[in-house]
Amino acid sequence: MTASKAERSGPLKVGGEVVVPGERRLLELPTALLPTLTPLHLPVAVANGLEPGPRLWLSAAVHGDELNGVEVIRRVLEELPQPLPRGALLAVPIVNVFGFIGQSRYLPDRRDLNRSFPGSKRGSLAGRIANLFMAEVVAHCTHGIDLHTAAQDRSNLPQVRGDFSDAEVLRMARVFAAPAMVDLPKPPRGALRAAAARRGIAVMVYEGGEALRFNEPVIDAGVRGILRVMRELGMIPPDPTDVPTPTVHVDDHTWIRARRGGLLRLDVDEGAHVAEGELLGVVADAFGSDRVSIRAPFAGLVIGKTNNPVVHGGDPLVNLGRVAAEE
């Protein structure tokens, strides 16, 4: 990233509205019409700093049922000094407005918005929303943090994910200090992280908790982590009272899957360190008979799990991360 790109200053023009240095505005970007012709808007909070500096975006509810990030962004905005001292923050708590209203991961056409970036002005509904977000939010920024939860019926340990071969992403991940940082150099095709990285933007994902819930520890870790990143970038003043907790570096992970169907009884939770061969739980019938043991294929950290005890053969049960060797 060049110094000139990281130190942009002056007015910000978002959705045709100009936000001058020292100003904070709440904007609504026209997104689409419902079949009833009711308009929907993309809500964006823009805080333009007094001094030039990095420009950071925060996004949540790209999957409409993933709600922890919505509350994280609200609390971050509440914590920020006004006016923002340096740089700029563009915060979008609800990107997939359609999915959010319907409490669904997807858009009405069942497309996954996080597989639709960078999008197109004349594409599908997902493509048009992705294109709008890229043009009006990502294009202004030097850094980004996209907030997610696990999918329905699963839960994740609070973790940051990104390509740690990018020194700036690694710096952000370390200072965020989530319980785990997971090295994922190749995001899925069409993901927001992939589209932003191709533009030279340092971007990472924060994952934690479960869909359709507010998980307080996950929200608290997200707020504290984002504020640490903003301090590291020089956007807000340091806080000598903030002492980050240690983070575990995970360089690979795998889902342990059910060998057959039944009722799952797990004995581990997110954040557990397990040994190779350790018993994680059993799958059995309704009487507890005909048991099949679930064991760890290697020593690692539990970074996610299913919350649904009714499983079929092949269902993902435990997401186990392989802890990286200490540097």
C-alpha positions as CSV (number, residue, x, y, z in Angstrom):
1,M,0.0,0.0,0.0
2,T,1.5,3.4,-1.0
3,A,1.8,6.2,1.6
4,S,-0.3,8.5,-0.7
5,K,-3.2,6.0,-0.7
6,A,-3.0,5.5,3.1
7,E,-3.0,9.3,3.7
8,R,-6.0,10.5,1.7
9,S,-7.7,13.5,3.0
10,G,-10.3,16.1,2.2
11,P,-14.1,15.8,1.6
12,L,-15.6,12.3,1.1
13,K,-18.4,12.0,-1.5
14,V,-20.6,9.0,-0.7
15,G,-23.9,8.4,-2.5
16,G,-23.7,12.0,-3.9
17,E,-23.4,13.5,-0.5
18,V,-20.3,15.3,0.6
19,V,-18.9,14.7,4.1
20,V,-16.2,17.3,5.0
21,P,-13.3,16.8,7.4
22,G,-14.5,16.8,11.0
23,E,-18.1,15.9,10.0
24,R,-20.1,12.7,10.8
25,R,-23.2,11.9,8.7
26,L,-25.8,9.1,8.5
27,L,-26.6,8.4,4.8
28,E,-29.0,6.1,3.1
29,L,-28.0,4.8,-0.4
30,P,-31.0,3.8,-2.6
31,T,-30.6,0.0,-3.2
32,A,-33.7,-1.4,-4.8
33,L,-37.5,-1.6,-4.7
34,L,-39.6,-4.3,-3.1
35,P,-42.3,-5.8,-5.4
36,T,-44.7,-3.3,-3.6
37,L,-42.4,-0.5,-4.9
38,T,-41.3,0.3,-1.4
39,P,-37.7,1.6,-1.6
40,L,-34.9,-0.1,0.4
41,H,-31.7,1.8,1.3
42,L,-28.2,0.8,2.4
43,P,-27.5,2.6,5.7
44,V,-24.0,4.1,5.9
45,A,-22.4,6.1,8.8
46,V,-19.5,8.2,7.6
47,A,-17.1,9.9,10.0
48,N,-14.5,12.0,8.2
49,G,-11.5,12.8,10.4
50,L,-10.0,16.2,11.0
51,E,-6.6,15.0,9.7
52,P,-5.6,12.8,6.8
53,G,-5.1,9.1,7.5
54,P,-6.2,5.6,6.7
55,R,-9.8,5.0,5.6
56,L,-11.5,2.0,7.2
57,W,-14.8,0.4,6.4
58,L,-16.8,-1.8,8.7
59,S,-19.5,-4.1,7.3
60,A,-22.0,-6.5,8.8
61,A,-25.0,-8.6,7.8
62,V,-23.6,-9.4,4.4
63,H,-25.4,-12.5,5.3
64,G,-28.7,-11.2,6.5
65,D,-29.1,-13.5,9.5
66,E,-25.7,-12.7,11.0
67,L,-26.5,-10.1,13.6
68,N,-23.5,-9.8,16.0
69,G,-21.7,-7.5,13.7
70,V,-24.7,-5.1,13.6
71,E,-24.4,-4.5,17.3
72,V,-20.6,-4.4,17.1
73,I,-20.8,-1.5,14.7
74,R,-23.3,0.4,16.8
75,R,-21.1,0.2,19.8
76,V,-18.0,1.2,17.9
77,L,-19.7,4.3,16.6
78,E,-20.9,5.1,20.2
79,E,-17.3,4.8,21.5
80,L,-15.6,7.0,18.8
81,P,-14.5,10.5,19.7
82,Q,-16.4,13.2,17.8
83,P,-15.0,14.5,15.6
84,L,-12.8,11.7,14.5
85,P,-9.2,12.8,14.9
86,R,-7.6,11.2,11.8
87,G,-8.6,9.2,8.7
88,A,-12.1,8.2,8.0
89,L,-14.6,5.5,9.0
90,L,-17.4,4.2,6.7
91,A,-19.6,1.9,8.7
92,V,-22.4,-0.3,7.1
93,P,-24.2,-2.3,9.8
94,I,-26.7,-4.0,7.4
95,V,-25.4,-4.7,3.9
96,N,-27.9,-7.4,2.9
97,V,-31.0,-5.4,3.8
98,F,-33.3,-8.0,2.0
99,G,-31.9,-10.9,4.0
100,F,-31.9,-8.9,7.2
101,I,-35.6,-8.2,6.9
102,G,-36.4,-11.8,6.1
103,Q,-34.0,-13.1,8.7
104,S,-32.3,-15.1,6.0
105,R,-28.6,-15.6,5.0
106,Y,-29.6,-15.1,1.4
107,L,-31.3,-12.7,-1.0
108,P,-34.8,-13.4,-2.3
109,D,-33.4,-15.2,-5.3
110,R,-31.4,-17.5,-2.9
111,R,-28.1,-16.0,-4.0
112,D,-25.3,-15.6,-1.5
113,L,-24.2,-11.9,-1.5
114,N,-20.8,-12.9,-0.2
115,R,-20.3,-14.9,-3.4
116,S,-21.3,-12.1,-5.7
117,F,-18.6,-9.5,-5.4
118,P,-17.5,-7.3,-7.2
119,G,-20.9,-7.4,-8.8
120,S,-22.4,-5.6,-11.7
121,K,-24.8,-2.6,-12.3
122,R,-26.9,-4.8,-14.6
123,G,-26.5,-8.2,-12.9
124,S,-28.7,-10.0,-10.5
125,L,-30.0,-8.4,-7.3
126,A,-26.9,-9.7,-5.4
127,G,-24.6,-8.4,-8.1
128,R,-26.2,-4.9,-8.1
129,I,-25.9,-4.6,-4.3
130,A,-22.3,-5.8,-4.4
131,N,-21.5,-3.3,-7.1
132,L,-23.1,-0.5,-5.1
133,F,-21.1,-1.4,-2.0
134,M,-17.8,-1.6,-3.9
135,A,-18.4,1.7,-5.6
136,E,-19.7,3.7,-2.7
137,V,-17.8,2.2,0.3
138,V,-14.8,0.0,-0.7
139,A,-13.5,2.4,-3.4
140,H,-12.9,5.1,-0.7
141,C,-11.0,2.8,1.7
142,T,-7.5,1.6,2.4
143,H,-8.5,-1.0,5.1
144,G,-11.6,-3.1,5.8
145,I,-13.1,-5.4,8.4
146,D,-16.1,-7.5,7.4
147,L,-18.1,-8.9,10.3
148,H,-19.7,-12.4,10.3
149,T,-21.1,-15.2,12.5
150,A,-21.3,-18.9,11.9
151,A,-24.1,-20.2,9.7
152,Q,-27.4,-21.3,11.3
153,D,-27.2,-24.2,13.8
154,R,-23.4,-23.5,14.2
155,S,-21.3,-21.3,16.5
156,N,-17.8,-19.9,16.1
157,L,-15.1,-19.0,18.5
158,P,-14.4,-15.2,18.0
159,Q,-11.7,-15.2,15.4
160,V,-10.2,-13.0,12.6
161,R,-9.5,-14.5,9.2
162,G,-7.3,-13.2,6.4
163,D,-4.3,-13.6,4.2
164,F,-1.4,-13.2,6.6
165,S,1.1,-13.1,3.8
166,D,-0.1,-9.5,3.5
167,A,1.9,-7.7,6.2
168,E,-0.8,-5.1,6.7
169,V,-3.5,-7.7,7.2
170,L,-1.2,-9.6,9.6
171,R,-0.6,-6.4,11.6
172,M,-4.4,-5.8,11.8
173,A,-5.0,-9.4,12.9
174,R,-2.4,-9.3,15.6
175,V,-3.5,-6.1,17.1
176,F,-7.2,-7.1,17.0
177,A,-6.3,-9.8,19.5
178,A,-9.3,-12.1,19.0
179,P,-9.0,-15.5,20.8
180,A,-7.9,-16.9,17.4
181,M,-6.5,-15.7,14.1
182,V,-7.0,-18.1,11.2
183,D,-4.7,-17.8,8.1
184,L,-7.0,-18.2,5.1
185,P,-5.0,-16.9,2.1
186,K,-7.6,-17.9,-0.5
187,P,-11.1,-16.6,0.2
188,P,-14.0,-18.1,-1.7
189,R,-14.6,-16.8,-5.2
190,G,-16.9,-13.8,-5.1
191,A,-16.3,-13.0,-1.5
192,L,-16.1,-9.4,-0.4
193,R,-12.6,-10.0,1.0
194,A,-11.4,-11.3,-2.3
195,A,-12.8,-8.4,-4.3
196,A,-11.3,-5.8,-2.0
197,A,-7.9,-7.5,-1.8
198,R,-7.7,-7.4,-5.6
199,R,-7.9,-3.6,-5.3
200,G,-4.9,-3.5,-2.9
201,I,-7.0,-3.0,0.2
202,A,-5.9,-4.6,3.5
203,V,-9.1,-6.5,4.5
204,M,-9.9,-9.2,7.1
205,V,-13.0,-11.0,8.4
206,Y,-14.1,-11.1,12.0
207,E,-16.2,-14.3,12.8
208,G,-17.9,-15.1,16.0
209,G,-21.0,-16.5,17.6
210,E,-24.1,-17.8,15.9
211,A,-26.8,-16.5,13.5
212,L,-30.0,-14.8,14.7
213,R,-28.5,-14.0,18.1
214,F,-26.6,-11.3,20.0
215,N,-23.7,-13.2,21.7
216,E,-22.3,-10.7,24.3
217,P,-18.8,-12.1,24.6
218,V,-18.5,-12.1,20.8
219,I,-19.8,-8.5,20.5
220,D,-17.5,-7.3,23.2
221,A,-14.4,-8.9,21.6
222,G,-15.4,-7.4,18.3
223,V,-15.8,-3.9,19.6
224,R,-12.5,-4.0,21.5
225,G,-10.7,-5.5,18.5
226,I,-11.9,-2.8,16.1
227,L,-10.9,0.0,18.4
228,R,-7.5,-1.5,18.8
229,V,-7.1,-1.6,15.0
230,M,-8.2,2.0,14.8
231,R,-5.6,3.0,17.4
232,E,-2.9,1.0,15.6
233,L,-3.7,2.9,12.4
234,G,-3.5,6.2,14.3
235,M,-7.2,7.1,13.7
236,I,-8.0,7.5,17.4
237,P,-5.8,8.1,20.5
238,P,-4.1,5.2,22.3
239,D,-5.7,3.7,25.4
240,P,-3.0,2.6,27.9
241,T,-5.7,0.8,30.0
242,D,-6.5,-1.6,27.2
243,V,-4.6,-4.9,27.7
244,P,-5.2,-7.4,24.9
245,T,-5.6,-11.1,25.7
246,P,-3.3,-13.6,23.9
247,T,-4.4,-14.8,20.5
248,V,-3.8,-18.3,19.0
249,H,-2.5,-18.4,15.4
250,V,-4.2,-21.1,13.4
251,D,-2.6,-21.9,10.0
252,D,-5.0,-24.6,8.9
253,H,-8.4,-26.1,9.9
254,T,-10.8,-28.8,9.0
255,W,-14.4,-29.8,9.8
256,I,-14.7,-33.2,11.5
257,R,-17.8,-34.8,10.0
258,A,-20.3,-37.4,11.1
259,R,-19.6,-40.9,9.8
260,R,-23.3,-41.7,10.0
261,G,-26.5,-40.2,11.3
262,G,-27.9,-40.1,14.8
263,L,-28.0,-37.8,17.8
264,L,-24.8,-36.0,18.6
265,R,-23.6,-35.4,22.2
266,L,-20.5,-33.2,22.1
267,D,-18.1,-32.9,25.1
268,V,-16.1,-29.9,23.8
269,D,-16.9,-26.3,23.2
270,E,-15.4,-23.5,21.2
271,G,-12.0,-22.5,22.5
272,A,-11.1,-26.0,23.8
273,H,-7.5,-27.2,23.1
274,V,-7.7,-30.9,22.4
275,A,-5.1,-33.6,21.9
276,E,-4.8,-36.0,19.0
277,G,-7.2,-38.9,19.4
278,E,-9.1,-37.1,22.2
279,L,-12.8,-38.0,22.5
280,L,-14.9,-35.0,21.3
281,G,-18.3,-36.6,21.6
282,V,-20.4,-39.5,20.3
283,V,-23.2,-40.1,17.8
284,A,-25.8,-42.6,18.9
285,D,-29.4,-43.5,18.6
286,A,-32.2,-42.0,20.8
287,F,-31.5,-44.5,23.6
288,G,-27.7,-43.8,23.6
289,S,-27.0,-47.2,22.0
290,D,-25.1,-48.0,18.8
291,R,-22.5,-45.3,19.6
292,V,-19.9,-44.0,17.2
293,S,-17.0,-42.0,18.8
294,I,-15.9,-38.7,17.4
295,R,-12.2,-38.2,18.0
296,A,-9.7,-35.4,17.1
297,P,-7.6,-36.3,14.1
298,F,-4.8,-34.0,15.3
299,A,-4.0,-31.7,18.3
300,G,-5.7,-28.4,17.9
301,L,-8.1,-25.6,18.8
302,V,-11.9,-25.9,18.5
303,I,-12.8,-22.9,16.4
304,G,-16.4,-23.8,15.6
305,K,-19.0,-26.5,16.1
306,T,-22.6,-27.5,15.3
307,N,-25.4,-26.7,17.7
308,N,-27.9,-29.1,16.2
309,P,-27.7,-32.6,17.9
310,V,-29.6,-34.2,15.0
311,V,-27.0,-35.2,12.4
312,H,-26.8,-37.1,9.1
313,G,-23.8,-38.9,7.7
314,G,-21.3,-36.3,6.4
315,D,-22.6,-33.4,8.5
316,P,-19.9,-31.1,9.9
317,L,-19.6,-31.5,13.7
318,V,-16.5,-29.7,14.9
319,N,-14.2,-27.2,13.2
320,L,-10.7,-28.0,14.4
321,G,-7.8,-25.6,13.8
322,R,-4.2,-26.6,13.7
323,V,-2.1,-24.3,15.9
324,A,0.8,-22.7,14.1
325,A,4.3,-23.2,15.4
326,E,5.5,-20.3,17.6
327,E,7.6,-17.7,15.7
